[in-house]
Amino acid sequence: MDAELEAVARRCVWWARPEEALASKTQFLCHVMVYGLWHDALVVRRRFSKEDFIEALDHAPAGLFDVCSWHYWHHVIRRPVPPLPRRSIPGSSGVNPSSKSDFHLSSR
């Protein structure tokens, strides 16, 4: 791991040590795609392939991506934009929000 990639890991996965953040390429790239700055995106795009980004998006955890980031990165890799990954709560009959952008408080 070089200093530039370590700085991205510290900024985008701040709760973990850089080596822990980079242990899962998929999770790391998802966090950079959501929390990264423009410079962070440039750093990871030089080090990871388009296929790595596709793999990350295909296995993105529910609740991490906001609508804007989800759409942006699918357009960057030139793929159709599927619905955001959704949480599945066993025994729940209602629709569960997939991210903060799907959660709306009802007005009184």
Backbone torsions as a table, in degrees:
resi	resn	phi	psi	omega
1	MET	NA	130.1	178.7
2	ASP	-92.9	170.0	-175.2
3	ALA	-62.8	-36.8	-178.6
4	GLU	-66.5	-44.8	179.1
5	LEU	-68.9	-36.3	176.3
6	GLU	-62.1	-41.0	179.0
7	ALA	-63.8	-39.3	177.2
8	VAL	-63.9	-45.2	179.5
9	ALA	-60.6	-42.6	179.1
10	ARG	-64.5	-36.1	-177.0
11	ARG	-78.6	-40.3	-172.0
12	CYS	-93.8	-22.6	177.8
13	VAL	-130.2	63.0	-168.9
14	TRP	-65.0	-20.8	-176.4
15	TRP	-85.2	-4.9	-178.4
16	ALA	-126.3	156.5	173.8
17	ARG	-67.2	149.3	-177.7
18	PRO	-52.3	-40.9	-179.6
19	GLU	-67.0	-31.2	174.7
20	GLU	-71.1	-42.0	-179.9
21	ALA	-61.5	-36.7	-177.2
22	LEU	-87.4	-3.2	-179.0
23	ALA	-63.7	-33.7	176.1
24	SER	-114.5	106.3	-179.1
25	LYS	-57.4	-43.0	-178.3
26	THR	-61.0	-50.3	-179.5
27	GLN	-64.0	-42.2	179.6
28	PHE	-59.7	-49.5	-178.3
29	LEU	-63.6	-39.0	177.1
30	CYS	-59.9	-43.7	-179.8
31	HIS	-67.2	-36.7	176.4
32	VAL	-66.3	-40.7	-179.8
33	MET	-64.1	-27.5	-180.0
34	VAL	-92.9	-47.6	-171.1
35	TYR	-102.7	-8.6	-173.8
36	GLY	-73.6	152.4	172.0
37	LEU	-84.6	170.6	179.9
38	TRP	-54.9	-44.6	179.9
39	HIS	-62.1	-38.6	178.5
40	ASP	-61.2	-42.3	179.0
41	ALA	-62.7	-40.4	178.3
42	LEU	-62.9	-41.9	-179.9
43	VAL	-61.6	-49.8	-176.3
44	VAL	-72.1	-31.0	179.1
45	ARG	-68.5	-24.9	175.4
46	ARG	-77.4	-23.2	-172.7
47	ARG	-105.6	-17.7	-177.5
48	PHE	-123.6	150.3	-176.9
49	SER	-84.6	166.5	174.5
50	LYS	-57.9	-39.3	179.0
51	GLU	-62.1	-35.1	176.5
52	ASP	-63.8	-40.9	178.6
53	PHE	-68.6	-40.3	176.9
54	ILE	-60.6	-46.5	178.4
55	GLU	-58.7	-43.1	179.8
56	ALA	-63.5	-46.2	-179.9
57	LEU	-66.0	-37.2	179.5
58	ASP	-67.5	-22.2	-178.6
59	HIS	-121.0	26.1	-178.9
60	ALA	-65.1	138.1	178.0
61	PRO	-72.7	146.4	176.8
62	ALA	-63.4	139.8	174.7
63	GLY	91.1	-10.3	-178.2
64	LEU	-83.8	-50.4	-174.9
65	PHE	-78.4	140.3	167.9
66	ASP	-91.8	165.9	-175.3
67	VAL	-59.1	-43.8	-177.7
68	CYS	-63.3	-47.3	180.0
69	SER	-63.8	-41.6	179.8
70	TRP	-59.2	-48.4	179.9
71	HIS	-67.7	-45.6	-177.7
72	TYR	-55.4	-51.9	-174.5
73	TRP	-69.6	-30.5	174.2
74	HIS	-67.8	-36.4	176.7
75	HIS	-70.1	-37.1	178.5
76	VAL	-59.1	-43.5	-178.7
77	ILE	-90.9	5.5	174.8
78	ARG	59.3	54.7	175.8
79	ARG	-127.4	152.6	174.3
80	PRO	-59.4	148.2	-177.4
81	VAL	-92.0	110.6	177.1
82	PRO	-81.9	171.3	174.2
83	PRO	-61.1	152.4	175.6
84	LEU	-58.2	148.1	174.4
85	PRO	-59.0	139.6	-176.7
86	ARG	-114.7	147.5	174.4
87	ARG	-75.1	145.4	174.8
88	SER	-121.7	115.6	179.8
89	ILE	-105.6	114.0	-178.7
90	PRO	-55.8	135.4	177.9
91	GLY	82.5	-1.7	-179.7
92	SER	-91.9	132.2	179.7
93	SER	-97.4	-13.0	-177.2
94	GLY	-90.1	170.5	175.5
95	VAL	-83.0	130.0	-178.1
96	ASN	-101.4	133.8	178.5
97	PRO	-60.0	142.4	179.1
98	SER	-92.9	-19.1	178.4
99	SER	-161.4	173.8	-179.3
100	LYS	-60.6	-26.3	-179.2
101	SER	-73.3	-16.0	178.7
102	ASP	-95.9	-6.2	-173.8
103	PHE	-95.5	120.4	-179.4
104	HIS	-127.7	133.0	176.3
105	LEU	-79.5	136.3	178.1
106	SER	-73.1	141.8	-179.9
107	SER	-83.1	150.6	-178.5
108	ARG	-102.2	NA	NA
